[in-house]
Amino acid sequence: MAEQTEHTQQIAHTDRIPTVVADGVDIVYRVNGTGAGRGSATAALNRIMRRKQAEKAAGVRRVHAVKKVSFVAYKGEAIGLIGTNGSGKSTLLKAVAGLLPVESGHIYTNGQPSLLGVNAALMNDLTGERNVHLGGLAMGMSREQIKERYQDIVDFSGINEKGDFITLPMRTYSSGMAARLRFSIAAAKDHDVLLIDEALATGDRRFQVRSEERIRELRATAGTVFLVSHNNKSIRDTCERTLWLERGELRMDGPTEEVMKEYEAFTGDKSDKAKKAAPKKAA
């Protein structure tokens, strides 16, 4: 009977559904010099063993951005991705989205990953309204779904609070307005895996709170959210689990507060605690 109980507990523990599996992932950038490595990305199998020598001779620099990273993400999780500049966070996110090839190892996804980055291109010469429709179509939404959710997207972004900006070309928007609209378009759809790169760092605190609430809603619909941010408070408010990358290596994977404590000790970042402890100025 004890054996049956233990077996049942093991089944319950493993009953979660994986959405992203990274298995020993290496990602290498190749920066070409003069006459660099033409065709190296599609070299035939019988030339692979000679590729490194050929690249060296052609002046190709290899940048090992992600090194042997492994983790499993599950439905319903919101996972923070932290690390100092150049640690490989955005690179790993792009690889999960299928936008970058891996040098070795594997990335498996259950469902379609969607990458939302602050630098994601919208068409500057088109109006915000037109970009909402094109962005929705690009994410796989039907025209009927876009029409149904259009006003919610505009209201969520808040870009019309000080005028009818949604009818103006995107080139007239500030970077914060454009970033808020990108997030609003992406957040209008329920995603299998939503990858957010620094999107919550833009906008005022009110928009950040709305964004964090929307992420929690996406989790409730059994999706998985990855959030790359340098804003420690956003990570704490949004994610219950955090991956810490440093120099391309996965340094820690665990509950957010535990990981953030070690990360802040590593970086010497006491800003969040200092803000809480700072006395308020008299009015």
DRENBA-222921 format. One record per residue (C-alpha): residue number from 1; x, y, z. Coordinates in nm, 2 decimals, always signed. Example, Ala and Ser with C-alpha at 12.3 -4.5 7.8 and 13.67 -1.06 7.14 Angstrom:
<atom><i>1</i><c1>+1.23</c1><c2>-0.45</c2><c3>+0.78</c3></atom>
<atom><i>2</i><c1>+1.37</c1><c2>-0.11</c2><c3>+0.71</c3></atom>
This chain:
<atom><i>1</i><c1>+0.00</c1><c2>+0.00</c2><c3>+0.00</c3></atom>
<atom><i>2</i><c1>+0.29</c1><c2>+0.24</c2><c3>+0.08</c3></atom>
<atom><i>3</i><c1>+0.44</c1><c2>+0.16</c2><c3>-0.25</c3></atom>
<atom><i>4</i><c1>+0.11</c1><c2>+0.25</c2><c3>-0.43</c3></atom>
<atom><i>5</i><c1>+0.09</c1><c2>+0.58</c2><c3>-0.24</c3></atom>
<atom><i>6</i><c1>+0.44</c1><c2>+0.67</c2><c3>-0.33</c3></atom>
<atom><i>7</i><c1>+0.38</c1><c2>+0.58</c2><c3>-0.69</c3></atom>
<atom><i>8</i><c1>+0.06</c1><c2>+0.79</c2><c3>-0.69</c3></atom>
<atom><i>9</i><c1>+0.25</c1><c2>+1.09</c2><c3>-0.55</c3></atom>
<atom><i>10</i><c1>+0.52</c1><c2>+1.06</c2><c3>-0.82</c3></atom>
<atom><i>11</i><c1>+0.25</c1><c2>+1.06</c2><c3>-1.09</c3></atom>
<atom><i>12</i><c1>+0.09</c1><c2>+1.37</c2><c3>-0.93</c3></atom>
<atom><i>13</i><c1>+0.42</c1><c2>+1.54</c2><c3>-0.92</c3></atom>
<atom><i>14</i><c1>+0.49</c1><c2>+1.48</c2><c3>-1.28</c3></atom>
<atom><i>15</i><c1>+0.14</c1><c2>+1.55</c2><c3>-1.40</c3></atom>
<atom><i>16</i><c1>+0.24</c1><c2>+1.90</c2><c3>-1.52</c3></atom>
<atom><i>17</i><c1>+0.26</c1><c2>+1.95</c2><c3>-1.90</c3></atom>
<atom><i>18</i><c1>+0.59</c1><c2>+2.07</c2><c3>-2.03</c3></atom>
<atom><i>19</i><c1>+0.58</c1><c2>+2.36</c2><c3>-2.28</c3></atom>
<atom><i>20</i><c1>+0.95</c1><c2>+2.43</c2><c3>-2.34</c3></atom>
<atom><i>21</i><c1>+1.24</c1><c2>+2.18</c2><c3>-2.29</c3></atom>
<atom><i>22</i><c1>+1.59</c1><c2>+2.31</c2><c3>-2.33</c3></atom>
<atom><i>23</i><c1>+1.84</c1><c2>+2.02</c2><c3>-2.34</c3></atom>
<atom><i>24</i><c1>+2.21</c1><c2>+2.12</c2><c3>-2.32</c3></atom>
<atom><i>25</i><c1>+2.16</c1><c2>+2.42</c2><c3>-2.55</c3></atom>
<atom><i>26</i><c1>+2.47</c1><c2>+2.59</c2><c3>-2.70</c3></atom>
<atom><i>27</i><c1>+2.42</c1><c2>+2.91</c2><c3>-2.91</c3></atom>
<atom><i>28</i><c1>+2.71</c1><c2>+3.05</c2><c3>-3.10</c3></atom>
<atom><i>29</i><c1>+2.72</c1><c2>+3.37</c2><c3>-3.30</c3></atom>
<atom><i>30</i><c1>+2.95</c1><c2>+3.40</c2><c3>-3.60</c3></atom>
<atom><i>31</i><c1>+3.07</c1><c2>+3.75</c2><c3>-3.66</c3></atom>
<atom><i>32</i><c1>+3.21</c1><c2>+3.77</c2><c3>-4.01</c3></atom>
<atom><i>33</i><c1>+3.53</c1><c2>+3.95</c2><c3>-4.10</c3></atom>
<atom><i>34</i><c1>+3.67</c1><c2>+4.01</c2><c3>-4.45</c3></atom>
<atom><i>35</i><c1>+3.55</c1><c2>+3.74</c2><c3>-4.69</c3></atom>
<atom><i>36</i><c1>+3.41</c1><c2>+3.56</c2><c3>-4.39</c3></atom>
<atom><i>37</i><c1>+3.28</c1><c2>+3.21</c2><c3>-4.41</c3></atom>
<atom><i>38</i><c1>+3.04</c1><c2>+3.23</c2><c3>-4.70</c3></atom>
<atom><i>39</i><c1>+2.81</c1><c2>+2.92</c2><c3>-4.70</c3></atom>
<atom><i>40</i><c1>+2.94</c1><c2>+2.80</c2><c3>-4.36</c3></atom>
<atom><i>41</i><c1>+2.58</c1><c2>+2.79</c2><c3>-4.22</c3></atom>
<atom><i>42</i><c1>+2.48</c1><c2>+2.54</c2><c3>-4.49</c3></atom>
<atom><i>43</i><c1>+2.80</c1><c2>+2.36</c2><c3>-4.54</c3></atom>
<atom><i>44</i><c1>+2.77</c1><c2>+1.99</c2><c3>-4.64</c3></atom>
<atom><i>45</i><c1>+2.83</c1><c2>+1.73</c2><c3>-4.39</c3></atom>
<atom><i>46</i><c1>+3.16</c1><c2>+1.62</c2><c3>-4.53</c3></atom>
<atom><i>47</i><c1>+3.30</c1><c2>+1.98</c2><c3>-4.47</c3></atom>
<atom><i>48</i><c1>+3.18</c1><c2>+2.02</c2><c3>-4.10</c3></atom>
<atom><i>49</i><c1>+3.51</c1><c2>+1.89</c2><c3>-3.96</c3></atom>
<atom><i>50</i><c1>+3.70</c1><c2>+2.16</c2><c3>-4.15</c3></atom>
<atom><i>51</i><c1>+3.47</c1><c2>+2.45</c2><c3>-4.07</c3></atom>
<atom><i>52</i><c1>+3.65</c1><c2>+2.59</c2><c3>-3.77</c3></atom>
<atom><i>53</i><c1>+3.98</c1><c2>+2.61</c2><c3>-3.96</c3></atom>
<atom><i>54</i><c1>+3.81</c1><c2>+2.77</c2><c3>-4.26</c3></atom>
<atom><i>55</i><c1>+3.64</c1><c2>+3.02</c2><c3>-4.03</c3></atom>
<atom><i>56</i><c1>+3.96</c1><c2>+3.11</c2><c3>-3.86</c3></atom>
<atom><i>57</i><c1>+4.13</c1><c2>+3.16</c2><c3>-4.19</c3></atom>
<atom><i>58</i><c1>+3.84</c1><c2>+3.38</c2><c3>-4.32</c3></atom>
<atom><i>59</i><c1>+3.84</c1><c2>+3.60</c2><c3>-4.00</c3></atom>
<atom><i>60</i><c1>+3.52</c1><c2>+3.47</c2><c3>-3.85</c3></atom>
<atom><i>61</i><c1>+3.48</c1><c2>+3.54</c2><c3>-3.48</c3></atom>
<atom><i>62</i><c1>+3.28</c1><c2>+3.29</c2><c3>-3.27</c3></atom>
<atom><i>63</i><c1>+3.08</c1><c2>+3.43</c2><c3>-2.98</c3></atom>
<atom><i>64</i><c1>+2.96</c1><c2>+3.15</c2><c3>-2.74</c3></atom>
<atom><i>65</i><c1>+2.65</c1><c2>+3.33</c2><c3>-2.62</c3></atom>
<atom><i>66</i><c1>+2.47</c1><c2>+3.04</c2><c3>-2.44</c3></atom>
<atom><i>67</i><c1>+2.65</c1><c2>+2.75</c2><c3>-2.29</c3></atom>
<atom><i>68</i><c1>+2.49</c1><c2>+2.41</c2><c3>-2.21</c3></atom>
<atom><i>69</i><c1>+2.16</c1><c2>+2.55</c2><c3>-2.08</c3></atom>
<atom><i>70</i><c1>+1.90</c1><c2>+2.30</c2><c3>-1.97</c3></atom>
<atom><i>71</i><c1>+1.55</c1><c2>+2.36</c2><c3>-1.81</c3></atom>
<atom><i>72</i><c1>+1.19</c1><c2>+2.25</c2><c3>-1.84</c3></atom>
<atom><i>73</i><c1>+0.90</c1><c2>+2.50</c2><c3>-1.84</c3></atom>
<atom><i>74</i><c1>+0.54</c1><c2>+2.40</c2><c3>-1.77</c3></atom>
<atom><i>75</i><c1>+0.20</c1><c2>+2.52</c2><c3>-1.85</c3></atom>
<atom><i>76</i><c1>+0.08</c1><c2>+2.78</c2><c3>-1.60</c3></atom>
<atom><i>77</i><c1>+0.42</c1><c2>+2.91</c2><c3>-1.51</c3></atom>
<atom><i>78</i><c1>+0.55</c1><c2>+3.27</c2><c3>-1.54</c3></atom>
<atom><i>79</i><c1>+0.93</c1><c2>+3.24</c2><c3>-1.55</c3></atom>
<atom><i>80</i><c1>+1.17</c1><c2>+3.54</c2><c3>-1.51</c3></atom>
<atom><i>81</i><c1>+1.49</c1><c2>+3.55</c2><c3>-1.70</c3></atom>
<atom><i>82</i><c1>+1.76</c1><c2>+3.76</c2><c3>-1.53</c3></atom>
<atom><i>83</i><c1>+2.13</c1><c2>+3.83</c2><c3>-1.57</c3></atom>
<atom><i>84</i><c1>+2.38</c1><c2>+4.12</c2><c3>-1.62</c3></atom>
<atom><i>85</i><c1>+2.42</c1><c2>+4.27</c2><c3>-1.97</c3></atom>
<atom><i>86</i><c1>+2.55</c1><c2>+4.03</c2><c3>-2.23</c3></atom>
<atom><i>87</i><c1>+2.45</c1><c2>+3.72</c2><c3>-2.02</c3></atom>
<atom><i>88</i><c1>+2.26</c1><c2>+3.56</c2><c3>-2.31</c3></atom>
<atom><i>89</i><c1>+1.90</c1><c2>+3.63</c2><c3>-2.19</c3></atom>
<atom><i>90</i><c1>+1.76</c1><c2>+3.77</c2><c3>-2.52</c3></atom>
<atom><i>91</i><c1>+1.96</c1><c2>+3.53</c2><c3>-2.72</c3></atom>
<atom><i>92</i><c1>+1.80</c1><c2>+3.23</c2><c3>-2.54</c3></atom>
<atom><i>93</i><c1>+1.46</c1><c2>+3.39</c2><c3>-2.58</c3></atom>
<atom><i>94</i><c1>+1.51</c1><c2>+3.42</c2><c3>-2.96</c3></atom>
<atom><i>95</i><c1>+1.62</c1><c2>+3.06</c2><c3>-2.98</c3></atom>
<atom><i>96</i><c1>+1.31</c1><c2>+2.94</c2><c3>-2.79</c3></atom>
<atom><i>97</i><c1>+1.10</c1><c2>+3.14</c2><c3>-3.04</c3></atom>
<atom><i>98</i><c1>+1.28</c1><c2>+2.96</c2><c3>-3.32</c3></atom>
<atom><i>99</i><c1>+1.45</c1><c2>+3.27</c2><c3>-3.45</c3></atom>
<atom><i>100</i><c1>+1.80</c1><c2>+3.15</c2><c3>-3.38</c3></atom>
<atom><i>101</i><c1>+1.95</c1><c2>+2.81</c2><c3>-3.45</c3></atom>
<atom><i>102</i><c1>+2.13</c1><c2>+2.62</c2><c3>-3.17</c3></atom>
<atom><i>103</i><c1>+2.49</c1><c2>+2.51</c2><c3>-3.22</c3></atom>
<atom><i>104</i><c1>+2.43</c1><c2>+2.19</c2><c3>-3.01</c3></atom>
<atom><i>105</i><c1>+2.16</c1><c2>+2.05</c2><c3>-2.78</c3></atom>
<atom><i>106</i><c1>+1.79</c1><c2>+2.08</c2><c3>-2.85</c3></atom>
<atom><i>107</i><c1>+1.49</c1><c2>+2.30</c2><c3>-2.78</c3></atom>
<atom><i>108</i><c1>+1.15</c1><c2>+2.14</c2><c3>-2.78</c3></atom>
<atom><i>109</i><c1>+0.82</c1><c2>+2.34</c2><c3>-2.76</c3></atom>
<atom><i>110</i><c1>+0.47</c1><c2>+2.22</c2><c3>-2.71</c3></atom>
<atom><i>111</i><c1>+0.27</c1><c2>+2.48</c2><c3>-2.89</c3></atom>
<atom><i>112</i><c1>+0.36</c1><c2>+2.80</c2><c3>-3.07</c3></atom>
<atom><i>113</i><c1>+0.60</c1><c2>+3.04</c2><c3>-2.90</c3></atom>
<atom><i>114</i><c1>+0.54</c1><c2>+3.41</c2><c3>-2.96</c3></atom>
<atom><i>115</i><c1>+0.82</c1><c2>+3.66</c2><c3>-2.90</c3></atom>
<atom><i>116</i><c1>+0.74</c1><c2>+4.01</c2><c3>-2.79</c3></atom>
<atom><i>117</i><c1>+1.03</c1><c2>+4.25</c2><c3>-2.78</c3></atom>
<atom><i>118</i><c1>+1.05</c1><c2>+4.63</c2><c3>-2.73</c3></atom>
<atom><i>119</i><c1>+1.25</c1><c2>+4.64</c2><c3>-3.05</c3></atom>
<atom><i>120</i><c1>+1.00</c1><c2>+4.43</c2><c3>-3.25</c3></atom>
<atom><i>121</i><c1>+0.93</c1><c2>+4.61</c2><c3>-3.58</c3></atom>
<atom><i>122</i><c1>+0.60</c1><c2>+4.77</c2><c3>-3.64</c3></atom>
<atom><i>123</i><c1>+0.54</c1><c2>+4.96</c2><c3>-3.97</c3></atom>
<atom><i>124</i><c1>+0.61</c1><c2>+5.32</c2><c3>-3.89</c3></atom>
<atom><i>125</i><c1>+0.44</c1><c2>+5.47</c2><c3>-4.19</c3></atom>
<atom><i>126</i><c1>+0.11</c1><c2>+5.29</c2><c3>-4.10</c3></atom>
<atom><i>127</i><c1>-0.13</c1><c2>+5.41</c2><c3>-3.84</c3></atom>
<atom><i>128</i><c1>-0.16</c1><c2>+5.25</c2><c3>-3.50</c3></atom>
<atom><i>129</i><c1>-0.50</c1><c2>+5.12</c2><c3>-3.60</c3></atom>
<atom><i>130</i><c1>-0.36</c1><c2>+4.95</c2><c3>-3.91</c3></atom>
<atom><i>131</i><c1>-0.07</c1><c2>+4.80</c2><c3>-3.71</c3></atom>
<atom><i>132</i><c1>-0.32</c1><c2>+4.65</c2><c3>-3.46</c3></atom>
<atom><i>133</i><c1>-0.49</c1><c2>+4.47</c2><c3>-3.75</c3></atom>
<atom><i>134</i><c1>-0.16</c1><c2>+4.35</c2><c3>-3.91</c3></atom>
<atom><i>135</i><c1>-0.01</c1><c2>+4.25</c2><c3>-3.58</c3></atom>
<atom><i>136</i><c1>-0.32</c1><c2>+4.05</c2><c3>-3.49</c3></atom>
<atom><i>137</i><c1>-0.31</c1><c2>+3.87</c2><c3>-3.83</c3></atom>
<atom><i>138</i><c1>+0.06</c1><c2>+3.80</c2><c3>-3.78</c3></atom>
<atom><i>139</i><c1>-0.02</c1><c2>+3.63</c2><c3>-3.45</c3></atom>
<atom><i>140</i><c1>-0.28</c1><c2>+3.41</c2><c3>-3.62</c3></atom>
<atom><i>141</i><c1>-0.59</c1><c2>+3.59</c2><c3>-3.51</c3></atom>
<atom><i>142</i><c1>-0.89</c1><c2>+3.60</c2><c3>-3.75</c3></atom>
<atom><i>143</i><c1>-1.02</c1><c2>+3.94</c2><c3>-3.87</c3></atom>
<atom><i>144</i><c1>-1.33</c1><c2>+3.88</c2><c3>-3.67</c3></atom>
<atom><i>145</i><c1>-1.12</c1><c2>+3.83</c2><c3>-3.35</c3></atom>
<atom><i>146</i><c1>-0.93</c1><c2>+4.14</c2><c3>-3.42</c3></atom>
<atom><i>147</i><c1>-1.24</c1><c2>+4.34</c2><c3>-3.47</c3></atom>
<atom><i>148</i><c1>-1.39</c1><c2>+4.20</c2><c3>-3.15</c3></atom>
<atom><i>149</i><c1>-1.08</c1><c2>+4.28</c2><c3>-2.94</c3></atom>
<atom><i>150</i><c1>-0.97</c1><c2>+4.60</c2><c3>-3.12</c3></atom>
<atom><i>151</i><c1>-1.11</c1><c2>+4.85</c2><c3>-2.86</c3></atom>
<atom><i>152</i><c1>-0.98</c1><c2>+4.65</c2><c3>-2.57</c3></atom>
<atom><i>153</i><c1>-0.63</c1><c2>+4.66</c2><c3>-2.73</c3></atom>
<atom><i>154</i><c1>-0.64</c1><c2>+5.04</c2><c3>-2.77</c3></atom>
<atom><i>155</i><c1>-0.78</c1><c2>+5.09</c2><c3>-2.42</c3></atom>
<atom><i>156</i><c1>-0.52</c1><c2>+4.86</c2><c3>-2.27</c3></atom>
<atom><i>157</i><c1>-0.23</c1><c2>+5.05</c2><c3>-2.44</c3></atom>
<atom><i>158</i><c1>-0.36</c1><c2>+5.38</c2><c3>-2.31</c3></atom>
<atom><i>159</i><c1>-0.22</c1><c2>+5.57</c2><c3>-2.62</c3></atom>
<atom><i>160</i><c1>-0.55</c1><c2>+5.74</c2><c3>-2.68</c3></atom>
<atom><i>161</i><c1>-0.58</c1><c2>+5.89</c2><c3>-2.33</c3></atom>
<atom><i>162</i><c1>-0.43</c1><c2>+6.22</c2><c3>-2.45</c3></atom>
<atom><i>163</i><c1>-0.56</c1><c2>+6.23</c2><c3>-2.80</c3></atom>
<atom><i>164</i><c1>-0.67</c1><c2>+6.02</c2><c3>-3.10</c3></atom>
<atom><i>165</i><c1>-0.31</c1><c2>+5.88</c2><c3>-3.15</c3></atom>
<atom><i>166</i><c1>-0.43</c1><c2>+5.54</c2><c3>-3.28</c3></atom>
<atom><i>167</i><c1>-0.52</c1><c2>+5.71</c2><c3>-3.61</c3></atom>
<atom><i>168</i><c1>-0.18</c1><c2>+5.87</c2><c3>-3.65</c3></atom>
<atom><i>169</i><c1>+0.13</c1><c2>+5.70</c2><c3>-3.81</c3></atom>
<atom><i>170</i><c1>+0.35</c1><c2>+5.50</c2><c3>-3.58</c3></atom>
<atom><i>171</i><c1>+0.64</c1><c2>+5.73</c2><c3>-3.65</c3></atom>
<atom><i>172</i><c1>+0.47</c1><c2>+6.00</c2><c3>-3.45</c3></atom>
<atom><i>173</i><c1>+0.47</c1><c2>+5.78</c2><c3>-3.14</c3></atom>
<atom><i>174</i><c1>+0.72</c1><c2>+5.80</c2><c3>-2.86</c3></atom>
<atom><i>175</i><c1>+0.92</c1><c2>+5.48</c2><c3>-2.79</c3></atom>
<atom><i>176</i><c1>+0.70</c1><c2>+5.42</c2><c3>-2.48</c3></atom>
<atom><i>177</i><c1>+0.38</c1><c2>+5.45</c2><c3>-2.67</c3></atom>
<atom><i>178</i><c1>+0.50</c1><c2>+5.21</c2><c3>-2.94</c3></atom>
<atom><i>179</i><c1>+0.61</c1><c2>+4.96</c2><c3>-2.68</c3></atom>
<atom><i>180</i><c1>+0.28</c1><c2>+4.97</c2><c3>-2.50</c3></atom>
<atom><i>181</i><c1>+0.09</c1><c2>+4.91</c2><c3>-2.82</c3></atom>
<atom><i>182</i><c1>+0.31</c1><c2>+4.61</c2><c3>-2.91</c3></atom>
<atom><i>183</i><c1>+0.24</c1><c2>+4.46</c2><c3>-2.57</c3></atom>
<atom><i>184</i><c1>-0.13</c1><c2>+4.53</c2><c3>-2.60</c3></atom>
<atom><i>185</i><c1>-0.15</c1><c2>+4.36</c2><c3>-2.94</c3></atom>
<atom><i>186</i><c1>+0.04</c1><c2>+4.05</c2><c3>-2.82</c3></atom>
<atom><i>187</i><c1>-0.15</c1><c2>+4.03</c2><c3>-2.49</c3></atom>
<atom><i>188</i><c1>-0.49</c1><c2>+4.03</c2><c3>-2.67</c3></atom>
<atom><i>189</i><c1>-0.43</c1><c2>+3.67</c2><c3>-2.77</c3></atom>
<atom><i>190</i><c1>-0.40</c1><c2>+3.36</c2><c3>-2.55</c3></atom>
<atom><i>191</i><c1>-0.06</c1><c2>+3.22</c2><c3>-2.61</c3></atom>
<atom><i>192</i><c1>+0.09</c1><c2>+2.87</c2><c3>-2.57</c3></atom>
<atom><i>193</i><c1>+0.42</c1><c2>+3.03</c2><c3>-2.48</c3></atom>
<atom><i>194</i><c1>+0.46</c1><c2>+3.41</c2><c3>-2.46</c3></atom>
<atom><i>195</i><c1>+0.82</c1><c2>+3.54</c2><c3>-2.45</c3></atom>
<atom><i>196</i><c1>+0.85</c1><c2>+3.91</c2><c3>-2.33</c3></atom>
<atom><i>197</i><c1>+1.18</c1><c2>+4.09</c2><c3>-2.37</c3></atom>
<atom><i>198</i><c1>+1.19</c1><c2>+4.41</c2><c3>-2.15</c3></atom>
<atom><i>199</i><c1>+0.83</c1><c2>+4.51</c2><c3>-2.25</c3></atom>
<atom><i>200</i><c1>+0.74</c1><c2>+4.59</c2><c3>-1.89</c3></atom>
<atom><i>201</i><c1>+1.03</c1><c2>+4.83</c2><c3>-1.85</c3></atom>
<atom><i>202</i><c1>+0.84</c1><c2>+5.09</c2><c3>-2.05</c3></atom>
<atom><i>203</i><c1>+0.55</c1><c2>+5.31</c2><c3>-1.96</c3></atom>
<atom><i>204</i><c1>+0.43</c1><c2>+5.43</c2><c3>-1.62</c3></atom>
<atom><i>205</i><c1>+0.36</c1><c2>+5.22</c2><c3>-1.32</c3></atom>
<atom><i>206</i><c1>-0.01</c1><c2>+5.20</c2><c3>-1.40</c3></atom>
<atom><i>207</i><c1>+0.07</c1><c2>+5.04</c2><c3>-1.73</c3></atom>
<atom><i>208</i><c1>+0.31</c1><c2>+4.80</c2><c3>-1.57</c3></atom>
<atom><i>209</i><c1>+0.05</c1><c2>+4.69</c2><c3>-1.32</c3></atom>
<atom><i>210</i><c1>-0.20</c1><c2>+4.63</c2><c3>-1.60</c3></atom>
<atom><i>211</i><c1>+0.07</c1><c2>+4.43</c2><c3>-1.79</c3></atom>
<atom><i>212</i><c1>+0.14</c1><c2>+4.22</c2><c3>-1.48</c3></atom>
<atom><i>213</i><c1>-0.23</c1><c2>+4.15</c2><c3>-1.43</c3></atom>
<atom><i>214</i><c1>-0.26</c1><c2>+4.04</c2><c3>-1.79</c3></atom>
<atom><i>215</i><c1>+0.04</c1><c2>+3.80</c2><c3>-1.76</c3></atom>
<atom><i>216</i><c1>-0.13</c1><c2>+3.64</c2><c3>-1.46</c3></atom>
<atom><i>217</i><c1>-0.45</c1><c2>+3.60</c2><c3>-1.67</c3></atom>
<atom><i>218</i><c1>-0.24</c1><c2>+3.43</c2><c3>-1.95</c3></atom>
<atom><i>219</i><c1>-0.10</c1><c2>+3.19</c2><c3>-1.69</c3></atom>
<atom><i>220</i><c1>-0.45</c1><c2>+3.11</c2><c3>-1.57</c3></atom>
<atom><i>221</i><c1>-0.54</c1><c2>+3.00</c2><c3>-1.92</c3></atom>
<atom><i>222</i><c1>-0.27</c1><c2>+2.74</c2><c3>-1.90</c3></atom>
<atom><i>223</i><c1>-0.01</c1><c2>+2.93</c2><c3>-2.10</c3></atom>
<atom><i>224</i><c1>+0.35</c1><c2>+2.98</c2><c3>-2.02</c3></atom>
<atom><i>225</i><c1>+0.52</c1><c2>+3.33</c2><c3>-1.99</c3></atom>
<atom><i>226</i><c1>+0.89</c1><c2>+3.41</c2><c3>-2.00</c3></atom>
<atom><i>227</i><c1>+0.98</c1><c2>+3.76</c2><c3>-1.89</c3></atom>
<atom><i>228</i><c1>+1.33</c1><c2>+3.91</c2><c3>-1.95</c3></atom>
<atom><i>229</i><c1>+1.37</c1><c2>+4.23</c2><c3>-1.75</c3></atom>
<atom><i>230</i><c1>+1.62</c1><c2>+4.44</c2><c3>-1.56</c3></atom>
<atom><i>231</i><c1>+1.34</c1><c2>+4.56</c2><c3>-1.34</c3></atom>
<atom><i>232</i><c1>+1.37</c1><c2>+4.33</c2><c3>-1.03</c3></atom>
<atom><i>233</i><c1>+1.03</c1><c2>+4.45</c2><c3>-0.90</c3></atom>
<atom><i>234</i><c1>+0.85</c1><c2>+4.34</c2><c3>-1.22</c3></atom>
<atom><i>235</i><c1>+1.02</c1><c2>+4.00</c2><c3>-1.19</c3></atom>
<atom><i>236</i><c1>+0.91</c1><c2>+3.96</c2><c3>-0.83</c3></atom>
<atom><i>237</i><c1>+0.56</c1><c2>+4.08</c2><c3>-0.89</c3></atom>
<atom><i>238</i><c1>+0.50</c1><c2>+3.86</c2><c3>-1.20</c3></atom>
<atom><i>239</i><c1>+0.71</c1><c2>+3.54</c2><c3>-1.18</c3></atom>
<atom><i>240</i><c1>+0.71</c1><c2>+3.27</c2><c3>-0.92</c3></atom>
<atom><i>241</i><c1>+1.02</c1><c2>+3.10</c2><c3>-1.08</c3></atom>
<atom><i>242</i><c1>+1.33</c1><c2>+3.26</c2><c3>-1.22</c3></atom>
<atom><i>243</i><c1>+1.63</c1><c2>+3.15</c2><c3>-1.43</c3></atom>
<atom><i>244</i><c1>+1.96</c1><c2>+3.34</c2><c3>-1.38</c3></atom>
<atom><i>245</i><c1>+2.19</c1><c2>+3.34</c2><c3>-1.67</c3></atom>
<atom><i>246</i><c1>+2.55</c1><c2>+3.47</c2><c3>-1.63</c3></atom>
<atom><i>247</i><c1>+2.80</c1><c2>+3.47</c2><c3>-1.92</c3></atom>
<atom><i>248</i><c1>+2.58</c1><c2>+3.23</c2><c3>-2.11</c3></atom>
<atom><i>249</i><c1>+2.56</c1><c2>+2.98</c2><c3>-1.83</c3></atom>
<atom><i>250</i><c1>+2.25</c1><c2>+2.89</c2><c3>-1.62</c3></atom>
<atom><i>251</i><c1>+2.37</c1><c2>+2.99</c2><c3>-1.28</c3></atom>
<atom><i>252</i><c1>+2.05</c1><c2>+2.93</c2><c3>-1.08</c3></atom>
<atom><i>253</i><c1>+1.69</c1><c2>+2.80</c2><c3>-1.14</c3></atom>
<atom><i>254</i><c1>+1.44</c1><c2>+2.82</c2><c3>-0.86</c3></atom>
<atom><i>255</i><c1>+1.18</c1><c2>+3.02</c2><c3>-0.67</c3></atom>
<atom><i>256</i><c1>+1.20</c1><c2>+3.39</c2><c3>-0.76</c3></atom>
<atom><i>257</i><c1>+1.28</c1><c2>+3.52</c2><c3>-0.42</c3></atom>
<atom><i>258</i><c1>+1.56</c1><c2>+3.28</c2><c3>-0.36</c3></atom>
<atom><i>259</i><c1>+1.72</c1><c2>+3.35</c2><c3>-0.70</c3></atom>
<atom><i>260</i><c1>+1.67</c1><c2>+3.72</c2><c3>-0.67</c3></atom>
<atom><i>261</i><c1>+1.84</c1><c2>+3.72</c2><c3>-0.33</c3></atom>
<atom><i>262</i><c1>+2.15</c1><c2>+3.55</c2><c3>-0.47</c3></atom>
<atom><i>263</i><c1>+2.15</c1><c2>+3.77</c2><c3>-0.79</c3></atom>
<atom><i>264</i><c1>+2.13</c1><c2>+4.09</c2><c3>-0.59</c3></atom>
<atom><i>265</i><c1>+2.41</c1><c2>+3.98</c2><c3>-0.37</c3></atom>
<atom><i>266</i><c1>+2.61</c1><c2>+3.91</c2><c3>-0.68</c3></atom>
<atom><i>267</i><c1>+2.54</c1><c2>+4.24</c2><c3>-0.85</c3></atom>
<atom><i>268</i><c1>+2.53</c1><c2>+4.45</c2><c3>-0.53</c3></atom>
<atom><i>269</i><c1>+2.18</c1><c2>+4.57</c2><c3>-0.63</c3></atom>
<atom><i>270</i><c1>+2.00</c1><c2>+4.68</c2><c3>-0.32</c3></atom>
<atom><i>271</i><c1>+1.78</c1><c2>+4.93</c2><c3>-0.50</c3></atom>
<atom><i>272</i><c1>+1.44</c1><c2>+4.76</c2><c3>-0.43</c3></atom>
<atom><i>273</i><c1>+1.52</c1><c2>+4.72</c2><c3>-0.06</c3></atom>
<atom><i>274</i><c1>+1.66</c1><c2>+5.07</c2><c3>-0.03</c3></atom>
<atom><i>275</i><c1>+1.35</c1><c2>+5.22</c2><c3>-0.19</c3></atom>
<atom><i>276</i><c1>+1.13</c1><c2>+5.04</c2><c3>+0.06</c3></atom>
<atom><i>277</i><c1>+1.35</c1><c2>+5.15</c2><c3>+0.36</c3></atom>
<atom><i>278</i><c1>+1.39</c1><c2>+5.51</c2><c3>+0.25</c3></atom>
<atom><i>279</i><c1>+1.20</c1><c2>+5.76</c2><c3>+0.47</c3></atom>
<atom><i>280</i><c1>+0.93</c1><c2>+5.96</c2><c3>+0.30</c3></atom>
<atom><i>281</i><c1>+0.99</c1><c2>+6.33</c2><c3>+0.26</c3></atom>
<atom><i>282</i><c1>+0.75</c1><c2>+6.55</c2><c3>+0.46</c3></atom>
<atom><i>283</i><c1>+0.49</c1><c2>+6.72</c2><c3>+0.24</c3></atom>
